Amino acid sequence: MAPAPHVCSQVTLSLCSSRVVTLIFQNRQYCLKSCDSRYLRSDGRLVWEPEARARYTLEFKAGKLAFKDCDGHYLAPVGPAGTLRAGRNTRPGKDELFDLEESHPQVVLVAANHRYVSVRQGVNVSANQDEELDHETFLMQIDQETKKCTFYSSTGGYWTLVTHGGIQATATQVSENTMFEMEWRGRRVALKASNGRYVCMKKNGQLAAISDFVGEDEEFTLKLINRPILVLRGLDGFVCHRRGSNQLDTNRSVYDVFHLSFSDGAYQIRGRGGGFWHTGILCEFRERGRLAIRARSGKYLRGGASGLLRADADAPAGVALWEY
């Protein structure tokens, strides 16, 4: 009997750090599944079924990964756009080897003036844009030890605290001044800089860490944009529908793919058959690679050895944290 399909992880190929793919084991081979649930075929096309040409054998070479198709050829980036498809090589060379990287959340932030935080007009980080494009998108990385986060911009710089409390996207390395403590405040977040003060939006839209208290100008809406789908794993296993039921188990060796949609600081999680978990769920990114899910009651969803998913945890820790 073939082993049950399972997910290895949601990962990022280093070839294209802004795209998340799900690596899936199926029929004794692996598939690369895109965020819209299509599979990468060896000719570069995306297809809806995991057909033979969309399945690969994994090979490890000197700590890197190669994907061999059913004809013995290897995936490699081709052309100026870097389209991923199988070439002619029957041995993996430099172009056929990949690193698998942890996929950090990519986020946009909206300030109290209902405008997007951006670096479009220079090094100053300002809430002054009406659309979310590359200059309004930031890679958020959470430090494993301190739980503080950094924000990396499309222009190649980290947010950093500068003279007189200003925030600029100019740092090339992580330091104390690039670390921000995130406070979750319902549908909004507040950011505290290394000077112990909160980041606020000034009248001209520029961000500065000059506030001692949190008010409207210190609160931001944070939206996750590189997770249209979720695969969730807790301490005891994956989250999956119980067979013949709408109930969810949290201790399974197989997984379900859930779809995530966003509205005003909250999320809806949609499962198999189009049914929703709840409306207005809050996703809090608490640790590197892990989130907490807060229900409308204010309690956090937790798993357990019995596999039952409950919304009764008081703190976002342990069995109330989910790898995503």
PAZAPA-4460 file (N, C-alpha, C; in steps of 0.05 Angstrom, whole numbers, plus 32768, in hexadecimal, padded with zeros to 4 digits):
% residues 324
    n_x    n_y    n_z   ca_x   ca_y   ca_z    c_x    c_y    c_z   seq   type   mol
   8011   7FE8   8000   8000   8000   8000   8012   8019   8000     1      M     A
   800B   802C   7FEF   801A   8045   7FEE   8016   8054   8008     2      A     A
   802B   8063   8011   8028   8072   8029   8015   8089   8025     3      P     A
   8008   8091   803B   7FF5   80A7   8039   8003   80C1   8032     4      A     A
   7FF6   80D2   8021   8003   80EB   801A   8006   80FC   8033     5      P     A
   801C   810B   8034   8020   811D   804A   802F   8135   8040     6      H     A
   802F   814A   8050   803E   8162   8048   8058   8162   8057     7      V     A
   806D   816A   8049   8087   816D   8056   8087   8188   8064     8      C     A
   807F   819C   8056   807F   81B7   8061   8076   81CA   804C     9      S     A
   806F   81E3   8055   806C   81F9   8042   8087   8207   8043    10      Q     A
   8094   8208   802B   80AF   8211   802A   80B2   8225   8013    11      V     A
   80CA   8231   8012   80D0   8243   7FFC   80E9   8239   7FEE    12      T     A
   80E7   8237   7FD4   80FF   8231   7FC4   810F   824A   7FC2    13      L     A
   8129   8248   7FC7   813A   8260   7FC8   813B   826E   7FAD    14      S     A
   8134   8260   7F97   8132   826C   7F7D   8120   8284   7F7D    15      L     A
   810A   8283   7F8C   80F6   8298   7F8B   80EA   829B   7FA7    16      C     A
   80F6   82AD   7FB7   80F1   82AE   7FD3   80D5   82B8   7FDA    17      S     A
   80C6   82C3   7FC6   80AC   82CE   7FCC   8096   82BA   7FC6    18      S     A
   809D   82A1   7FBE   8088   828E   7FB7   8089   8276   7FCA    19      R     A
   8073   8270   7FD6   8071   8259   7FE7   8066   8241   7FD8    20      V     A
   8073   822A   7FDB   8068   8212   7FCF   8065   81FD   7FE5    21      V     A
   8052   81EB   7FE1   804E   81D5   7FF4   805A   81BC   7FE8    22      T     A
   806C   81AF   7FF7   8079   8197   7FEE   8069   817F   7FF8    23      L     A
   805F   816F   7FE5   804C   815A   7FEC   8056   813F   7FE3    24      I     A
   8054   812B   7FF5   805B   810F   7FEE   8042   8101   7FE4    25      F     A
   8044   80F6   7FCB   802C   80E9   7FC0   8035   80D3   7FAD    26      Q     A
   802A   80BB   7FB1   8031   80A4   7FA0   804F   80A0   7F9F    27      N     A
   805C   80A1   7FB6   8078   809C   7FB9   808B   80B0   7FAC    28      R     A
   807F   80C7   7FA4   808F   80DC   7F98   8086   80F7   7FA4    29      Q     A
   8093   810D   7F9C   808C   8127   7FA7   8081   8139   7F91    30      Y     A
   806E   814A   7F9A   8063   815F   7F88   8068   817A   7F94    31      C     A
   8069   818E   7F82   806C   81AA   7F8A   8051   81B7   7F85    32      L     A
   8043   81BF   7F9A   8028   81CA   7F98   8029   81E8   7F9C    33      K     A
   801D   81F7   7F8A   801D   8214   7F8C   8007   821E   7F9F    34      S     A
   8007   8238   7FA4   7FF4   8243   7FB7   7FD7   8242   7FAE    35      C     A
   7FD3   823E   7F93   7FB8   823B   7F89   7FB0   821E   7F85    36      D     A
   7FC0   820C   7F92   7FBA   81EF   7F93   7FBF   81E1   7F78    37      S     A
   7FCF   81EC   7F66   7FD7   81DE   7F4E   7FF3   81D2   7F52    38      R     A
   7FF9   81BE   7F41   8013   81B0   7F43   8025   81B8   7F2D    39      Y     A
   803F   81BA   7F33   8053   81C1   7F1F   805A   81A8   7F0E    40      L     A
   8055   81A9   7EF4   805C   8194   7EE2   8078   8199   7ED7    41      R     A
   8085   8184   7ECD   80A1   8187   7EC6   80A6   8199   7EAD    42      S     A
   8091   819F   7E9E   8094   81B1   7E87   808F   81CE   7E90    43      D     A
   808C   81D3   7EAA   8088   81EF   7EB4   806B   81F7   7EB7    44      G     A
   8058   81E6   7EAE   803C   81ED   7EB1   8032   81E6   7ECD    45      R     A
   801D   81F3   7ED5   800F   81ED   7EEE   7FF5   81DE   7EE7    46      L     A
   7FF1   81C7   7EF3   7FDA   81B6   7EED   7FCB   81B0   7F07    47      V     A
   7FB2   81A8   7F04   7FA1   81A4   7F1B   7FA3   8189   7F28    48      W     A
   7FAF   8175   7F1A   7FB1   815A   7F25   7FCF   8152   7F27    49      E     A
   7FD6   8142   7F3B   7FF2   813A   7F3F   7FF9   8123   7F2B    50      P     A
   7FF8   8129   7F12   7FFD   8115   7EFD   801B   810D   7EFE    51      E     A
   8022   80F9   7EED   803D   80ED   7EEF   8052   8102   7EEA    52      A     A
   804E   8115   7ED8   8062   8129   7ED2   8063   8140   7EE6    53      R     A
   8051   813E   7EFA   8052   8152   7F10   805C   8145   7F29    54      A     A
   8069   812E   7F27   8074   8120   7F3E   8092   811D   7F3A    55      R     A
   80A1   811F   7F50   80BE   8120   7F4E   80CB   810E   7F64    56      Y     A
   80E2   8104   7F5D   80F3   80F7   7F71   8107   810B   7F7C    57      T     A
   8109   810C   7F96   811C   811F   7FA3   8137   8112   7FA5    58      L     A
   814B   8123   7F9F   8167   811A   7FA3   8176   8130   7FB2    59      E     A
   8186   8127   7FC5   8196   813A   7FD5   81B3   8139   7FCC    60      F     A
   81BE   8150   7FC7   81D9   8153   7FBE   81E7   8169   7FCE    61      K     A
   81F9   8161   7FDF   8209   8174   7FEF   81F7   8188   7FFE    62      A     A
   81E2   817E   800A   81D0   818E   8019   81BB   819D   8009    63      G     A
   81BB   819A   7FEF   81A7   81A7   7FDE   8195   8192   7FD2    64      K     A
   817F   819C   7FC6   816A   818B   7FBD   8166   818D   7F9F    65      L     A
   8162   8175   7F92   815C   8175   7F75   8142   8165   7F71    66      A     A
   8133   816D   7F5C   8119   8161   7F56   811B   8153   7F3B    67      F     A
   811A   8138   7F3B   811C   8128   7F22   8101   8120   7F19    68      K     A
   80FB   8125   7EFF   80E0   811E   7EF5   80E0   8101   7EEB    69      D     A
   80C9   80F9   7EE0   80C5   80DD   7ED8   80D7   80D5   7EC0    70      C     A
   80E2   80E8   7EB2   80F4   80E2   7E9C   8111   80E3   7EA4    71      D     A
   8117   80E8   7EBD   8132   80E9   7EC7   8140   8104   7EC4    72      G     A
   8130   8119   7EBD   813B   8134   7EBB   8134   8144   7ED4    73      H     A
   8142   815A   7ED7   8141   8169   7EF0   8135   8185   7EEC    74      Y     A
   8125   818E   7F00   811A   81A9   7EFF   8130   81BD   7F02    75      L     A
   812E   81D3   7EF2   8141   81E9   7EF3   8133   8202   7EE9    76      A     A
   813B   821A   7EF2   8130   8233   7EE8   8139   8237   7ECB    77      P     A
   8126   823F   7EBA   812B   8242   7E9D   8122   825E   7E94    78      V     A
   8132   826B   7E84   812A   8285   7E78   812C   829C   7E8B    79      G     A
   8127   82B4   7E81   812A   82CD   7E91   8117   82CE   7EA9    80      P     A
   8100   82C0   7EA7   80EC   82C1   7EBD   80F2   82AB   7ED1    81      A     A
   8106   8299   7ECB   810C   8284   7EDE   80F6   826F   7EE1    82      G     A
   80E8   8269   7ECA   80D3   8255   7ECB   80DF   823A   7ED3    83      T     A
   80D2   822D   7EE6   80DD   8214   7EF1   80D2   81FD   7EE0    84      L     A
   80E4   81EF   7ED3   80DC   81D7   7EC3   80F4   81C5   7EBF    85      R     A
   80EF   81AD   7EB6   8104   8199   7EB2   8113   819F   7E99    86      A     A
   812E   81A0   7E9B   813F   81A4   7E84   8148   818A   7E78    87      G     A
   815F   818A   7E6B   816A   8172   7E5E   817D   8163   7E70    88      R     A
   8186   816F   7E85   819A   8163   7E96   8190   814A   7EA4    89      N     A
   81A0   8135   7EA3   8199   811C   7EB2   81AB   811A   7ECB    90      T     A
   81BB   812E   7ED0   81CA   8130   7EE9   81C6   814C   7EF3    91      R     A
   81C1   814E   7F0D   81BC   8169   7F18   81D6   817A   7F1A    92      P     A
   81D5   8191   7F0D   81EB   81A4   7F10   81E3   81BB   7F21    93      G     A
   81F2   81D1   7F1F   81ED   81E8   7F30   81D0   81F3   7F2D    94      K     A
   81C7   81F4   7F15   81AC   81FF   7F10   8195   81ED   7F19    95      D     A
   819B   81D4   7F1D   8187   81C0   7F25   8186   81BC   7F43    96      E     A
   8196   81C9   7F53   8197   81C5   7F6F   818A   81DD   7F7E    97      L     A
   817A   81D7   7F92   816B   81EB   7FA1   8170   81E9   7FBF    98      F     A
   816D   8200   7FCC   816B   8201   7FE9   814E   8202   7FF0    99      D     A
   8146   81F5   8005   812B   81F9   8010   812D   820B   8028   100      L     A
   811F   8221   8027   8121   8235   803C   8106   8236   804B   101      E     A
   8108   823C   8065   80EF   8241   8074   80E1   8259   8068   102      E     A
   80C7   8257   8065   80B8   826C   8059   80AD   827F   806E   103      S     A
   80BA   8297   8070   80B1   82AB   8084   8098   82B9   8079   104      H     A
   8088   82C4   808B   8070   82D2   8083   8078   82EC   8074   105      P     A
   8069   82F2   805F   806B   830C   8051   8051   831B   8058   106      Q     A
   8054   8334   8060   803E   8343   806B   803C   835F   805F   107      V     A
   8024   836A   8060   8020   8386   805B   8014   8392   8075   108      V     A
   8019   83AB   807A   800E   83B9   8091   7FFF   83D2   8089   109      L     A
   7FE8   83D6   8095   7FD7   83ED   8090   7FD5   83FD   80AA   110      V     A
   7FDA   8417   80A7   7FDB   8429   80BE   7FBF   8435   80C3   111      A     A
   7FBD   8446   80D8   7FA3   8452   80DF   7F97   8464   80CA   112      A     A
   7FA8   846D   80B7   7F9E   847E   80A2   7F94   846D   808A   113      N     A
   7F92   8453   808E   7F88   843F   807B   7F9A   843E   8062   114      H     A
   7FB4   8445   8065   7FC7   8443   804F   7FDC   842E   8056   115      R     A
   7FE8   8423   8041   7FFB   840E   8045   8017   8419   804C   116      Y     A
   8024   840B   805F   803F   8412   8066   8051   840A   804E   117      V     A
   8064   841C   8046   8072   8418   802D   808E   8424   802F   118      S     A
   809F   841B   801C   80BA   8428   8018   80BC   8432   7FFC   119      V     A
   80A5   8437   7FEF   80A4   843E   7FD3   80B2   8459   7FCE   120      R     A
   80B1   846B   7FE0   80BC   8486   7FDB   80D6   848C   7FE9   121      Q     A
   80E5   8477   7FEF   8100   847B   7FFB   8105   8469   8012   122      G     A
   8119   8470   8022   8121   845F   8038   810E   8461   8050   123      V     A
   8100   8477   8053   80EE   8479   806A   80D6   8466   8067   124      N     A
   80CF   8458   807C   80B8   8447   807D   80A0   8458   8083   125      V     A
   808D   8459   8070   8076   846C   8073   805C   845E   806B   126      S     A
   8046   8467   8078   802C   845D   8071   8020   8471   805E   127      A     A
   8025   846D   8044   801D   8481   8030   8014   8476   8015   128      N     A
   800E   845C   8014   8006   8450   7FFB   7FEA   8444   7FFC   129      Q     A
   7FDD   8443   7FE4   7FC2   8439   7FE3   7FC0   841E   7FD6   130      D     A
   7FD6   8411   7FD0   7FD6   83F6   7FC4   7FEC   83E5   7FD0   131      E     A
   7FE9   83CB   7FCF   7FFD   83B9   7FDA   800C   83AC   7FC3   132      E     A
   8024   83B5   7FBF   8036   83A9   7FAB   8050   83A2   7FB8   133      L     A
   8066   839F   7FA9   807F   8396   7FB5   8089   83A9   7FCA   134      D     A
   8087   83C4   7FC6   8092   83D7   7FD9   8082   83D8   7FF3   135      H     A
   806B   83CC   7FF3   805A   83CA   800B   805B   83AF   8018   136      E     A
   806B   839D   800E   806C   8382   8018   8087   837E   8027   137      T     A
   8085   8372   803F   809D   836E   8050   809E   8351   8059   138      F     A
   80B7   8347   8059   80BD   832D   8063   80C0   832F   8081   139      L     A
   80AF   8321   8090   80B0   8323   80AD   80BD   830A   80B8   140      M     A
   80D4   830D   80C6   80E2   82F7   80D2   80E2   82F9   80F1   141      Q     A
   80DB   82E4   80FE   80D9   82E4   811B   80F1   82D6   8127   142      I     A
   80FE   82E3   8139   8116   82D7   8146   810D   82C1   8159   143      D     A
   811A   82AA   8157   8112   8293   8166   8115   8297   8184   144      Q     A
   8128   82A6   818D   812E   82AA   81A9   811E   82C1   81B5   145      E     A
   811F   82D8   81A9   8112   82F0   81B5   80F5   82F3   81AD   146      T     A
   80ED   82E5   8198   80D2   82E7   818C   80CD   8303   8180   147      K     A
   80E2   8313   817E   80DF   832D   8170   80E1   8329   8152   148      K     A
   80D8   833C   8143   80D7   8338   8126   80E6   834E   8117   149      C     A
   80EE   8348   80FF   80FA   835B   80EC   80E8   835D   80D4   150      T     A
   80EB   8374   80C6   80DB   8378   80AD   80EF   837F   8097   151      F     A
   80F0   836E   8083   8103   8372   806D   80F4   837B   8054   152      Y     A
   80FD   8390   8047   80EF   839D   8031   80F8   8393   8016   153      S     A
   80E8   8398   8002   80EF   8390   7FE6   8107   83A0   7FDC   154      S     A
   810E   83B6   7FE9   8125   83C6   7FE0   813F   83BB   7FEC   155      T     A
   813E   83A6   7FFC   8156   839A   8006   8160   83A3   8021   156      G     A
   814E   83B0   8031   8156   83B9   804B   8142   83B2   8061   157      G     A
   814C   83AE   8079   813B   83A9   8090   8132   83C3   809C   158      Y     A
   8119   83C3   80A7   8111   83DA   80B7   8125   83DD   80CE   159      W     A
   812C   83F6   80D4   813F   83FA   80EA   8138   8415   80F8   160      T     A
   813D   8416   8111   813A   842E   8121   8151   8440   811C   161      L     A
   814C   8459   8115   8161   846D   8110   815E   8484   8123   162      V     A
   816E   8499   811F   816F   84B0   8131   8153   84BC   8134   163      T     A
   814D   84C5   814C   8134   84D2   8153   811B   84C0   814F   164      H     A
   8120   84A6   814F   810A   8493   814F   80FF   848B   8133   165      G     A
   810A   8496   811E   8100   8490   8103   8104   8472   80FC   166      G     A
   80F4   8468   80E9   80F6   844D   80DF   80FD   844E   80C2   167      I     A
   8113   8443   80BA   811C   8442   809E   8123   8426   8096   168      Q     A
   8120   8420   807D   8126   8405   8072   8142   8405   8066   169      A     A
   8156   8409   8077   8171   840C   806E   8185   83F8   8079   170      T     A
   817E   83E8   808D   8191   83D6   8099   8196   83BE   8087   171      A     A
   81B0   83B7   8085   81B7   83A0   8075   81BB   8386   8086   172      T     A
   81BC   8389   80A0   81BF   8373   80B2   81AC   8375   80C9   173      Q     A
   81A5   835F   80D5   8194   835F   80ED   81A4   8368   8105   174      V     A
   8198   837A   8114   81A5   8384   812D   818F   838B   8140   175      S     A
   8197   8395   8158   8183   839C   816C   816F   83B0   8161   176      E     A
   8178   83C3   8151   8167   83D8   8147   8154   83CF   8131   177      N     A
   8158   83B7   8126   8146   83AD   8111   8130   839B   811D   178      T     A
   8132   8396   8138   811F   8384   8145   8108   8393   8151   179      M     A
   80F0   8389   814D   80D8   8395   8157   80C7   8381   8166   180      F     A
   80BE   8389   817D   80AC   8378   818D   808F   837D   8184   181      E     A
   8082   8367   817D   8067   836A   8173   8052   8363   8189   182      M     A
   8040   8375   818D   802A   8371   81A0   8010   836D   8190   183      E     A
   8002   8357   8196   7FEA   8350   8188   7FD2   835C   8197   184      W     A
   7FC3   836D   818A   7FAD   837C   8196   7F94   8378   8186   185      R     A
   7F89   835F   8188   7F72   8358   8179   7F77   8358   815B   186      G     A
   7F69   8368   814C   7F6D   8369   8130   7F84   837B   8127   187      R     A
   7F92   8387   813A   7FA8   8399   8134   7FC1   8390   8143   188      R     A
   7FD8   839B   813A   7FF1   8396   8147   7FFE   83B1   814E   189      V     A
   800F   83B0   8162   8020   83C7   8169   803D   83BD   8169   190      A     A
   8050   83CE   8161   806C   83C7   815F   807C   83D9   8172   191      L     A
   808C   83CC   8183   809E   83DB   8195   80BB   83D8   818B   192      K     A
   80C9   83EE   8187   80E4   83EE   817D   80F8   83EA   8194   193      A     A
   8111   83E9   818C   8126   83E3   81A0   812B   83FA   81B4   194      S     A
   811F   8411   81AF   8121   8427   81C2   810B   8426   81D7   195      N     A
   80FB   8411   81D6   80E5   840D   81EA   80CC   841D   81E3   196      G     A
   80CB   8429   81CC   80B4   8439   81C5   80A5   842C   81AD   197      R     A
   808B   8433   81AB   807A   8427   8197   807D   8437   817D   198      Y     A
   807B   8427   8167   807B   8433   814C   8060   8440   8147   199      V     A
   8060   8459   813E   8047   8467   8138   8048   8473   811C   200      C     A
   8032   847A   8112   8030   8488   80F9   802E   84A6   80FE   201      M     A
   8042   84B5   80F5   8041   84D2   80F8   802D   84DF   80E4   202      K     A
   8029   84F9   80E7   8015   8506   80D7   801C   8505   80B9   203      K     A
   8036   8504   80B2   803E   8502   8096   803F   84E6   808C   204      N     A
   8037   84D2   809D   8036   84B6   8095   804F   84A7   809C   205      G     A
   8065   84B5   80A3   807E   84A6   80A9   807B   8498   80C4   206      Q     A
   8089   8481   80C6   8088   8471   80DE   80A0   8479   80F0   207      L     A
   809B   847B   810A   80B0   8481   811D   80A9   8474   8138   208      A     A
   80BE   846B   8146   80BA   845E   8160   80BD   8474   8175   209      A     A
   80A7   8482   817B   80A9   8499   818D   8092   8499   81A1   210      I     A
   8082   8484   81A2   806B   8484   81B3   806F   8472   81CC   211      S     A
   8065   847C   81E3   8067   846D   81FB   804E   845B   8200   212      D     A
   8039   8461   81F2   8020   8453   81F6   8014   844C   81DA   213      F     A
   8002   8439   81DA   7FF5   8430   81C1   7FDA   843D   81BE   214      V     A
   7FD7   844C   81A8   7FBD   8458   81A1   7FB8   8450   8184   215      G     A
   7FA6   845F   8177   7F9E   8459   815C   7FB5   845A   8149   216      E     A
   7FC7   846E   814C   7FDD   8472   813A   7FF3   845E   813E   217      D     A
   7FF2   844F   8153   8007   843A   8159   7FFD   841E   8151   218      E     A
   7FE5   841C   8147   7FDA   8402   8140   7FDA   83FE   8121   219      E     A
   7FE1   83E6   8119   7FE2   83DF   80FC   7FD3   83C5   80F7   220      F     A
   7FC7   83C4   80E0   7FBB   83AB   80D6   7FD1   839C   80C7   221      T     A
   7FD6   8383   80D0   7FEB   8372   80C3   7FDD   835C   80B3   222      L     A
   7FE4   835A   809A   7FD7   8346   8088   7FEC   8334   807D   223      K     A
   7FE8   831A   8080   7FF9   8305   8075   7FF2   8302   8058   224      L     A
   8005   8303   8045   7FFE   8301   8029   800A   82E9   801B   225      I     A
   801C   82DA   8027   8027   82C3   8019   801E   82A8   8024   226      N     A
   8006   82A8   802F   7FFA   828F   8039   7FDC   828E   8031   227      R     A
   7FD6   828C   8017   7FBA   8288   8010   7FB0   826C   8018   228      P     A
   7FC3   8259   801D   7FBB   823F   8027   7FCC   8239   8040   229      I     A
   7FC0   8229   8051   7FCD   8221   806A   7FCE   8203   806D   230      L     A
   7FE5   81F9   8076   7FE7   81DE   8080   7FF0   81E1   809D   231      V     A
   7FE0   81D8   80B0   7FE6   81DD   80CC   7FEF   81C3   80DA   232      L     A
   8004   81C6   80EA   800E   81AF   80FA   8013   81B8   8117   233      R     A
   8008   81A9   8129   800C   81AE   8146   8020   819B   8151   234      G     A
   8021   819A   816C   8034   8188   8179   802F   816B   8175   235      L     A
   8015   8164   816F   800D   8148   816D   8008   813F   8150   236      D     A
   800A   8151   813D   8005   8149   8121   7FF8   815F   8111   237      G     A
   7FEF   8158   80F9   7FE2   816B   80E7   7FC4   816F   80EE   238      F     A
   7FBA   8186   80E5   7F9D   818B   80E7   7F8F   8180   80CE   239      V     A
   7F7B   8170   80D3   7F6D   8163   80BC   7F50   815E   80C4   240      C     A
   7F3E   815E   80B0   7F22   8157   80B5   7F20   813A   80BE   241      H     A
   7F0F   8136   80D1   7F08   811A   80D9   7EF6   810E   80C3   242      R     A
   7EFC   80F6   80BC   7EED   80E9   80A6   7ECF   80E8   80AD   243      R     A
   7EBF   80F1   8099   7EA2   80F1   809C   7E97   8105   80AF   244      G     A
   7EA8   811A   80B6   7E9F   812D   80CA   7EAB   8148   80C3   245      S     A
   7E9E   815D   80CE   7EA9   8178   80CB   7EBD   817F   80E1   246      N     A
   7EC1   816C   80F3   7ED3   8171   810A   7EF0   816E   8100   247      Q     A
   7F02   817E   810D   7F1E   817E   8106   7F2E   816F   811B   248      L     A
   7F41   815E   8112   7F54   8151   8123   7F6F   815F   8121   249      D     A
   7F7E   815E   8137   7F98   816B   8137   7FB0   8158   813C   250      T     A
   7FAB   813F   8138   7FC0   812B   813E   7FC3   8118   8127   251      N     A
   7FBE   8121   810E   7FBF   8110   80F7   7FDA   810F   80E9   252      R     A
   7FE0   80F9   80DC   7FF8   80F7   80CC   7FF4   8102   80B0   253      S     A
   7FDB   8106   80A8   7FD4   8113   808F   7FC9   812F   8095   254      V     A
   7FC6   813F   8080   7FBF   815B   8084   7FA8   8162   8072   255      Y     A
   7F9B   8178   8078   7F89   8186   8065   7F94   81A1   805F   256      D     A
   7F8E   81AA   8047   7F96   81C5   803F   7F7F   81D8   8044   257      V     A
   7F84   81ED   8053   7F70   8201   8059   7F76   821B   804A   258      F     A
   7F61   8229   8043   7F64   8242   8034   7F5F   825A   8047   259      H     A
   7F70   826E   8044   7F70   8284   8057   7F68   829E   8048   260      L     A
   7F55   82AC   8053   7F4D   82C6   8048   7F4D   82DB   805E   261      S     A
   7F51   82F4   8057   7F56   830A   806A   7F41   8320   8068   262      F     A
   7F3A   832B   807F   7F28   8342   807F   7F2C   8352   8099   263      S     A
   7F36   836A   8096   7F38   837D   80AC   7F45   8371   80C5   264      D     A
   7F5D   8366   80C2   7F6C   835C   80D8   7F65   8340   80E2   265      G     A
   7F51   8334   80D6   7F49   8319   80DE   7F49   8307   80C5   266      A     A
   7F47   82EC   80CA   7F49   82D9   80B4   7F31   82C6   80B5   267      Y     A
   7F2B   82BB   809E   7F19   82A5   809C   7F28   828D   8092   268      Q     A
   7F25   8276   809F   7F32   825D   8097   7F1D   824B   808C   269      I     A
   7F20   8244   8072   7F0D   8233   8064   7F18   8218   805F   270      R     A
   7F09   8203   8065   7F13   81E8   8062   7F05   81D9   804C   271      G     A
   7F06   81BF   804E   7EFB   81AD   8039   7EDD   81B2   8035   272      R     A
   7ED5   81B4   801C   7EB9   81B9   8017   7EB0   81D5   8019   273      G     A
   7EC2   81E7   801F   7EBC   8204   8021   7EB2   820D   803C   274      G     A
   7EB2   81FC   8050   7EA9   8204   806A   7EBE   8214   8079   275      G     A
   7EB5   8227   8089   7EC7   8238   8098   7EC9   822F   80B5   276      F     A
   7EE1   8233   80C0   7EE5   822D   80DC   7ED4   823F   80ED   277      W     A
   7EDA   8259   80EB   7ECC   826E   80F9   7ECF   8287   80E8   278      H     A
   7EC1   829C   80EE   7EC7   82B6   80E2   7ED6   82C7   80F6   279      T     A
   7EE8   82D7   80EC   7EF6   82EA   80FD   7F0B   82DD   810E   280      G     A
   7F18   82C8   8105   7F2E   82BC   8113   7F47   82CE   8111   281      I     A
   7F55   82D0   8127   7F6E   82E0   8127   7F86   82CE   8126   282      L     A
   7F98   82D3   8113   7FB1   82C4   8111   7FC8   82D5   811B   283      C     A
   7FD5   82CB   8130   7FEB   82DA   813D   8005   82CB   8138   284      E     A
   8018   82D8   812C   8032   82CC   8125   8044   82CF   813D   285      F     A
   8045   82BA   814D   8052   82BC   8168   806F   82B3   8168   286      R     A
   8075   82A0   8158   8090   8295   8158   8099   8290   813B   287      E     A
   80B2   828B   8137   80BC   8285   811D   80AF   826B   8112   288      R     A
   80A0   826F   80FC   8092   8258   80F0   8079   824E   80FD   289      G     A
   8070   825D   8112   8059   8254   8121   8046   826B   8127   290      R     A
   802C   8265   8126   8018   8279   812B   8004   826E   8140   291      L     A
   7FF6   8281   814D   7FE0   827B   815F   7FC6   8284   8151   292      A     A
   7FB1   8275   8156   7F97   827C   814A   7F83   8282   8160   293      I     A
   7F7A   829B   8160   7F68   82A4   8176   7F4C   82A6   816C   294      R     A
   7F3A   8299   817B   7F1E   8299   8174   7F10   82B3   817E   295      A     A
   7EF7   82B6   8176   7EE8   82CF   817E   7EE4   82D0   819C   296      R     A
   7EE5   82B9   81AA   7EE3   82B9   81C7   7EFB   82C5   81D5   297      S     A
   7F11   82C9   81C6   7F2A   82D2   81D2   7F3D   82BB   81DA   298      G     A
   7F33   82A2   81D8   7F43   828B   81DE   7F52   8282   81C5   299      K     A
   7F67   8273   81C9   7F78   8269   81B3   7F71   824C   81AD   300      Y     A
   7F72   8245   8193   7F6D   822A   818B   7F85   8219   8193   301      L     A
   7F7F   8201   819E   7F95   81EF   81A7   7F8E   81D3   819E   302      R     A
   7FA3   81C3   819B   7FA0   81A7   8195   7FA5   8197   81AE   303      G     A
   7FA8   817D   81AB   7FAC   816C   81C2   7FB1   814F   81B8   304      G     A
   7FBA   813E   81CA   7FBF   8123   81C2   7FA6   8114   81B8   305      A     A
   7F8F   811D   81C2   7F76   8110   81B9   7F6E   8118   819D   306      S     A
   7F7B   812E   8193   7F75   8137   8178   7F5F   814B   8175   307      G     A
   7F52   8151   818B   7F3B   8164   818A   7F45   8181   8189   308      L     A
   7F3B   8191   8177   7F42   81AD   8175   7F2E   81BD   8186   309      L     A
   7F39   81CC   819A   7F29   81DB   81AC   7F32   81F9   81AD   310      R     A
   7F1F   820A   81B1   7F25   8227   81B5   7F23   822E   81D2   311      A     A
   7F36   8225   81E2   7F35   822A   81FF   7F50   822F   820C   312      D     A
   7F64   8235   81FB   7F7F   823A   8207   7F81   8258   820E   313      A     A
   7F8C   825D   8225   7F8F   8279   822E   7FA7   8287   8223   314      D     A
   7FBC   8278   821C   7FD5   8284   8213   7FDE   8278   81F8   315      A     A
   7FEB   8288   81E7   7FF4   827E   81CD   800F   8270   81D0   316      P     A
   800F   8258   81DB   8027   8249   81E0   8021   822B   81DE   317      A     A
   8036   821B   81DB   8034   81FE   81DC   8020   81F3   81C8   318      G     A
   800B   81E5   81D1   7FF8   81D9   81BF   7FE6   81ED   81B1   319      V     A
   7FE9   8207   81B8   7FDA   821C   81AA   7FEB   822A   8195   320      A     A
   8002   821F   818E   8012   8229   8178   8012   8216   8162   321      L     A
   8011   8220   8149   800E   820F   8131   8024   8216   811D   322      W     A
   8032   8201   8114   8044   8205   80FD   8034   8208   80E4   323      E     A
   803B   821C   80D3   802A   8222   80BC   803C   8225   80A3   324      Y     A
***
